Amino acid sequence: MALVECVPNFSEGRRPEVVEAIVAAIRAEGVYLLDTQMDHDHNRSVVTFAGEPQPVVEAAFRAIETAARLIDLDAHVGQHPRMGAADVVPFVPLRDISLEACVELAHALGERVAAELDLPVYYYEAAALRPERRNLADVRRGGYEALKKELGSNPARVPDAGPSRVGQAGAVLIGARGPLIAFNAYLNTDNVEIARSIAASIRESGGGLPRLKALGLLVGGRAQVSMNVIDFRETGLFAIMEALRREAARHAVEITHTELVGLIPQAALLNTALEYLQLPLEVRSHTLENRLGEVTGDYREVPFR
């Protein structure tokens, strides 16, 4: 059975009733709701669901439709960059489906969103139709406010599908990609410039770690380094933490705690532990639960008491 994941981000993290309506639109036979997270300061929610391709695409469409109806970006204020009510809608291949097939799903959804909801659509990452739109940050630069000013007058802003005009729901960015880890680190300071400096030093675009994106934000009165790990197999969490601690020390601050937004592949956590212990990655198969699962089909954690 082909299994695809969808991880849409919505520009609403303060009104539970709106997020509940979006989640209700996603729920359907053949769609497995895996996780929902709301963030008040970012004013953003991340919903993760999976299933066979067609039910997942249908659920994504209903979620976009609901978000576009209930979220007004003219009244939206939050720390996280955003360009749409349903801001980003990525498809991720999980089992028995290729990234290329996920690109086709993204394009099919985009055409339907443009035709039926009359929203501008931009494709990013593997689904991008133009090389300059592969990078999400490049497409979303300036956010909703810049889009309102430039759409219809700046040729670089012409959407991949849908109208060259924008309403209160903004645009929808639809993509296909591998597994991404949203990982944030909080500092023991409210000086957001320190977080921005650290982010600039560690991210790939600043000459830092490959396949890492990072921003400095002020969240809950604390400076936060907000990161997207694009490929944990190339740059793991252990390397990221080492870089964060090194840069934090340069600024005479410390990391107080970290957080995940959404879900994380199990392999990413195991790899981090193995790197810290300086064990080879093949030790992943040496876990008790893995060996039991191979012979019993039950991979659940063994609860030791």
Helices and strands as residue ranges (DSSP letters): E 3-6, E 9-10, H 16-26, E 31-39, E 44-51, H 53-70, G 73-75, E 86-95, H 99-117, E 121-125, G 131-133, H 136-140, H 143-150, G 155-157, E 172-176, E 181-187, H 192-202, G 204-206, E 212-219, E 222-229, H 237-250, E 255-261, H 266-277, G 281-286, H 288-296
